[in-house]
Amino acid sequence: MHLLPDLKKALPARASLAPTPEEAPEAMRTEALSAWFGPHQVLHEISLRFPARQVTALIGPSGCGKTTYIRCLNRMHEVVPSARVGGKVLLGGEDIYAPKVDPVLVRRRIGMVFQKPNPFPAMSIYGNVAAGLRLTGLAKGRSLDEIVERSLRQAALWDEVKDRLHQPGTDLSGGQQQRLCIARTLAVEPEVLLFDEPCSALDPVATEKIEQLLFELKKRYTIVIVTHNMQQAARVSDLTGFLLMGDLVEFGRTESLFTTPKDPRTEAYITGRFG
Amino acid sequence: MRARPYALRKATNAVALGLTGAAAALTLGILFAILAYIAANGASALNWDFFTKLPAPVGETGGGLANAIVGTLKLLLLASAIGIPVGFLGGVYLAEFGHGRTGFVVRYASDVLNGVPSIVIGIVAYTLIVLPMKQFSSLAGGVALGIIMIPTVVRSTEELLKLVPSNVREAALALGVNEWKTVLFVVIPTALRGVLAGVLLSLARVAGETAPLLFTALSNRYWSHGWLEPTASLPVMVYTYAIAPYDDWHRQAWAGALVLITMVLGVNILARLGVSRRASAS
């Protein structure tokens, strides 16, 4: 352990070392966040800090609680019957689990992209992107066409769909559907974007598109991504947290976590000895 | 040593295939036999008069069952007005909000109601409507059919809404859409074709109900005005005509059965088309 400071110095400097992830202002943090399904505790007091406009990846083997954790960040965990949350999630200093907070309003500020592409089957491409604004009453007096185009452009999908905006969203390929879901999330202008294994159902080409998209999106948004693909975490993230059986084992800058893990369990996992 | 179990397996397979195939052929055969028999017997009495004229006075030949056809349509309209909203909303409740004990009770009650013989529901309508009003009526018949529709609409709506993947619901919730809007604008539209098909099938089912109409709507040899007079209906007319001692009435009973079964079949086919178009769209 005492060797670590030296090893850190030996690492090559980051290409874009504007503010380091540690120095970036905080967008969101969790304090002693625990989660249960019925009597079964799946997360144990996890405290993490998400810097603004950085990508934070959460890795860990299946069942380690990373998906549960990310679902706690926009109050989606409690959607499941018997699910329960303890601790705090602070967004801009406010606890989103405070008694008076409406989960519906929290979710408008913290968007989520899911594991499987899930466009609304009964809606067109246009309708999918506009759905968030229409169904939350935020569309009034705004130009939906403009917002839809902007969101699709941000999701790098506009050129592929601009001539068939009124066809069903489910007609698109898997990768396009996932970018449609990203556009749908962007349209409501959240502050934080949560990605729950967004590429696990996609082929490598579609995966690469999504990863490139993440680089673009982090210029404007704070991003948290769950993945069990370690290469993906290494490629896209600035910070990485390693979860194991509901505990946060290690958290730090991505390159140091992958090159000089402090915890032997992290090392075992990233070198492929389990998981 | 290997050939033997293989031959045995093939034989078992052939027997199983033969049995299931025979059962399927029998089912299909019975249906087509009924359709063909009814068509053969009923077609001869089908003419323009059958659809436009009232029943002829006893002893005379000719006339039609126009009042029974209109009566059946009126009864189905009233049954739909009761069965579809109640059944649909009940199904939405069970699928979206009925996870706890209440949901269990409602689901169970709905299944029990589905198992209640239709004649018992006729008695209920008789007791609640016919006795106090001292009058057989379309109203009582429609209410009885509506009650029979409720549990099938409830359960088919519930099942079809549950087929909507939970990740579609979650996508809407994660956008900050509240629960009722998610159900109304995302979940229900996704399942709508299937739900409509379920409604049509339950309508087809009650269209042929006879027993509960015998002592609610009764029957009528003339036009029934409004909702508070007894009315003729196809199933009851078929029953009445079939057991009467006149050949002309027998022919008309066959024709009535043919019209009824064509209506039911038409609604069924409509429902199937709805479902298959949904399947090909997704």
Interface residues (C-beta under 8 A of the other chain):
Chain A: N74 M76 V79 P81 V104 L105 V106 R107 R108 R109 G111 M112 F114 Q115 K116 N118 P119 F120 P121 A122 M123 A131 G132 L135 T136 P168 T170 C181 R184 T185 V188
Chain B: H99 V164 P165 N167 V168 E170 A171 A172 L173 A174 L175 G176 V177 N178 K181 T182 F185 V186 P189 T190 L192 A281 S282
